[in-house]
Each structure stands twice: as C-alpha cells, then as structure tokens.
Amino acid sequence: MEVPAEEESAIEGRREISEPELRAIVESLIFVAEEPVSAKTIAEVIDVDRAAVESAIQDLEKDYQARPGGLQLREIAGGWQIATRPEHHEHIRAYLKSKPSAKLSLASLETLAVIAYRQPVTVPEILEIRGVQSPSAIKTLLDKRLIVAKGRKETVGRPMMYGTSKEFLIQFGLKDLTELPSIEDFQDLAGGAE
Amino acid sequence: MEDTSQALETEKTASQPAEAPQAINVAGAQPQIAPDHDGDQLKITLGEFEGPLDLLLYLIRQDQINIYDIPVARITDEYLRYLTLMKELDLAVAGDFLVMAAQLIDLKSRMLLPRDPLAETEEVLDPRTDLVNRLLEHEKFKAAAQMLWSRATVEHAVFKRAEIETDKNNPEVAVGLFDLLKVFQQILARHKEEILMEIEREEVTMAEMIERLRNMVRSAGELNLITFFEQARSRRELVVAFLSVLELVRLNEISLRQRETFGEITATGVSPA
C-alpha cells in the first residue's frame, strides 16, 4: 500500500507545474542565462514539454510588451534574452560608467556585409565586390568572432570560405540570417539616396 | 509602438556623424573640394575612399550621371585627374586604383572603336555593362554596411544583465563551508601522500652503493654478502647492491669467496699490489 503512494507523489512532484509557475520559472531561467537560451534547452532543464515552454514564452512576451517597463524579452540568435530597452542607454551607461564600445571601421563593415549576404564566400570574391583588398578587415572580423572559416572552396588554390557566426547574430540583434533585409532591397535605397 | 519609434529615433540621431563623433562616417564618405578663404587655393577633403569603386561612384553621383549610361571618356578623365591630384598630394595611390584606371582607359578605347558590322546585333553587349553591374553591386553592399552599422548602434544601446557568480569568469565563488572543508581535507591528504612519496623516493645511487660496500669491506675486512644485501630496503636497492658487488669485482677491488657449495659468500678487499 505504501509503495504505490510513494511512486505517485514522485510523479506528482515532477509534473505538477502550474502555468503561472512555469511562466515564472521560464522567465527566471532566461534571466540567469548568460547567452540567449532556447525553448528546447529550457524544456530539457525543467523536464516539461517544449510546447508548454514555448507557449509560456509567448505569454511572457505579451506581458513584457504590455508592461511599460525597462526590460524587453526578445528572440535573438535562436534563443531568448532579457535585455534593457535601447532608449535608456544614456542612463545605463552613466551608471555603468561605460563608453560606447569601439565600432567597426567602414572597411570592416562593408566586408562583413559582403560576407553576411554572400556566405560562404572567399577572399577573391569579396575583393571582386568591394574593389579593394580587405586582409585587415577580415582579420578584425575573425578576431571579434563575427565571422568563421567555413572550409575551403574546391577551386583553384582552394581558398578559404567565410561565413557569419552566432556572435554576429547576437551583436547585430538578429533572430537568424533570414531577418536580414534582402540585398536586392538596397538597390533602390542606394540609387535613390544620392 | 512608442518603443519602436523611440528606437528609430536613436538610430537616426546616432547615424549622423556630426552628432556622434565616434561614429563611422558611412553616409558622408565623400570628398569635398571647396575654395579656401582666399579663393586662390582649393581645399580638399578626401573623405574615406575605400577603393576605386567608391571613387568612381562618387564621381558619377557628383555629376548626376545616369549610372546605366556612363559617359566613359568624361568619367575616365575625371578619374585620372583625381589620381594625379592624389599623387600631387603625395598620397600613396593604391594599386587597386591604378588597376581601375587601366580598365577605364581600356573601356574608353573600346567605346571609340566602331562596332563589328559582322557581329549579330543581338549579341553586341555594351562594354560598360560589367562595370555598371560591379558599381551597382558595390553600392548595394555599401547600403548594407550602413544598415549593419545602424543595427550595431541600436544593439550597443541594449544591455544585458551583469555577470553573476556562476558565469565562467569566477566559478569558484559558488562554494559552501563543506566544500571548503572537503578541499582542505584533500590538501591534507595530498600532503601525507607527499611525505610517503619522499620515503619511497629515497633512492641510493650506484656510486653511493659502491662507496658503502667499499667502506663495509674495509672496516670489516671480510664481509658476508647476505649482511650487505639485507641492508637493501627496496627491490631496486637490492639490484643496485648486486650490481655494485659485480662492479667492484670487475675493478678488482674486492674478491669473492665461497667456502663450500651453496655456502655463504664473503667479500674481502684486494690489497693494491
């Protein structure tokens, strides 16, 4: 008689998480995670259905949007993250005593744009589009872990191919690469800008 | 809704180089030639020309030329004048600029040549097409770079929580009293081990063993080898002891005697004759 009762309570202890409680747990996990954390990881950690976690995240997202608070819940690089809103950056910087971090040079940004849209892409292909050599730009991007080597192209000289990294998505606030505007959209923009 | 508009606001103000001096001058990457105060001299601001395509695009946009119908002769002249200017200013003209100059001159000459009357009319391509495509492609990526710059600017204004104890920077902070005790015990245990190791490692070298044997033979006159070997405290020392006996026999310093079959062996010193 005693044994089945024990078993029951063990199952109960593992499964019985109410919706508001799950939402709270999910929120706390997203908060403590050092990097954007995926619904899959959260589901594995608290041992519940991934669908339940996903719906909890959706509820949370609605809460965050409805609340005029200082934080946002956002999807980034295939995971979820709690972060401040950009409009308060001055006060946050003042508190943190931080200066805006060093930005990428124009050459590095252009090189990064070519790599982001044409990946995997080789150095000669980048040269063709940019019209100038970009060895230092590529080194900078590799040092900042924004791009990674993606193997060699099976062509003359077997040049190294480059593509963007997860760090790129994080640094540029992107869910994934499809969130980048289409390169063809820049045609009109570029033509009409001058 | 309000949030989005505010975010855009940040983006807009930040992308204006005048208001953000640390910003990259993407939109304003244009040279300016303006008369000096006297009016005699021209003051030149070169801007950030990343390469020949940038310069060419600038020249085309400056003259408001239709990019699909570039007057090659005129643009080539302007381009070459610009290179001369760069040389006069002692600016190192990168090889890429010279390559483009050569390509422009080549294009100019091809434009002057009459079209091959035998060639099928549909097959005749405008020689400028390649260049135009490259320019348009380049311009698109310049715009894309600007988009990335805006995104990065907004993203730099977004902050994540500060690092907490469990982050990889300082994992050892997450320790309780019992962890501390455990570590202390481990250190104690290791200390004991070390002492044990020291005893084990107290090894006698071959030279020391030979010296010991020599002294024992000299002081005792006659040495029972069993007594000598029994002093050995380890298997290794025993081997060394045995080898030292052999060595001294070889050097003719001691001689060995066995009085009866299977009897004890004694070592005696050999007096140097």
Interface residues (C-beta under 8 A of the other chain):
Chain A: F31 V32 E34 Q72 Q81 I82 A83 T84 R85 P86 E87 H89 I92 L96 P100 S101 K103 L104 S105 L106 A107 L109 E110 L112 A113 V114 A116 Y117 E128 I129 R130 G131 V132 Q133 Q171 F172 G173 L174 P181 I183 E184 F186 Q187 L189 A190 G191 A193 E194
Chain B: D3 Q6 A7 E9 T10 Q22 A23 I24 N25 V26 A29 E48 E50 G51 P52 L53 D54 R61 I67 A94 D96 M100 R134 L136 E137 H138 E139 K140 F141 K142 A143 A144 A145 Q146 M147 L148 W149 R151 A152 T153 V154 E155 H156 A157 V158 F159 K160 R161 E163 I164 T166 D167 K168
